[in-house]
Amino acid sequence: MASFYDAGGWAACGRERRVARARSDKSLARFERIALVLPGGGALGAYQAGGYAALEACGARPNWLAGTAVGAVNAAIIAGNLPHERTFRLRQFWHELSRAVAGRHGAAMPQRLRHWLGRCVPAPREASAPAAAAEAPLLPPGEFEALLRGAVDFDRINSGAVRLVLGAVNLATGAETYFDNDRHVLGPEHVLASTALAGMPPIVIDGQRYGGSAVSVTALDEARPADTLCFVIDGYDPVPGGKGGVSRSAREIAALRRNHDLRRMIALMGEGLPAALRRDSEIRKCLAEASDATMTILHLVHEGNADNLAAKMTDFSASAIQRRWRAGETDVATSLAHPLWLAPPPRRLGVVVHELRGGVAAPPR
């Protein structure tokens, strides 16, 4: 049976990748920062891995990564390997994870992982977290950590070649915490603190207990201003409004956009001020908040429908992972190939957002 681990799985996206490379090379060159934000989603995280494979094939290598839950695992694998080894390590990890989970849980897997599901997607504090500890874990903690260590070189992560931010929740305070290789020495415990496997005790780091997961697109606000292309790749994100629920990614993107648009407008106003006014101390303080940097956000969503979500998030079968991997490849290639999506935002805007849900593009905003 064909596996997502086989090279043949790439054939369906070959044409899109060639088109993407031909159209996007010049535009990609204008971005100083390529960011990749990877939220949770359990087995839907294979979509993120396939998306990264398409980025690598197109020569778009992220230099700033943020992840939570399964996204933290994918982000750590990307940051913890040489560029030419990353796709291989992602394939290998997902292949081994699929095989290990199937061997341990078999057909009973969806029921046994019920409590783990809610912890894969960033959400408010999880009141049922203590009950989750009584459930069978996805994998024994030691086995999962062994898979992680086999796929990630933490010395490479801590070299700082790629910025890596991992989100977790402090169980004592309920505060969202970010482990950043610019400020911390990261190890497997930081990835596990974000991943929050069911049945696994809280992870203790510096005397604090962590469990659950949180990551924010707005973490980019802490980075120095730079022209940025940001991919937010969601295995699952509800369609905003109506019956779709509330999209956390959409809220965070909107907050980021407000901040950057304001900084951009301050810069434009400053350009029109006479030199004498720009020397005023109060005006100088205001202009210090200005930025000429722009950001293009490509928000890619595999699943927006909550129907049968539990089954989808626990389906680690090789066929399901292969299908999601290919969907991620196709969606990223489609985004990079779009003739307008990588163009600079209008002069008055700091951020422009493009969205692709289930392979269908929405109007830019």
Summary of the structure (lengths in Angstrom):
residues: 365
radius of gyration: 20.6
end to end distance: 42.7
largest distance: 73.8
contacts: 1276
relative contact order: 0.18
helix: 49%
strand: 16%
